[in-house]
Amino acid sequence: MIGFRFQRLIEKLLSVKFVIFIVATVLLCCGVLGGAEWLTVALTVIVGREANKVLGSRFQVLGRKQDDEADLGSD
């Protein structure tokens, strides 16, 4: 149980969006990025995650409809 949770945590930490967010935060702390640039990166990561959730669920629904139509046509 603990091993599974640890594995899931590692997978989430290695996601590209999360890594970009961490790099932007480190650059903000070092003074390389300003607040506006960091906010842009943060909003991009958040919108990307939400869009992935919404589009992923819609494509799953579309895939099911196509599978159902194929099943109906094969009878």
Helices and strands as residue ranges (DSSP letters): H 2-13, H 16-30, H 35-73
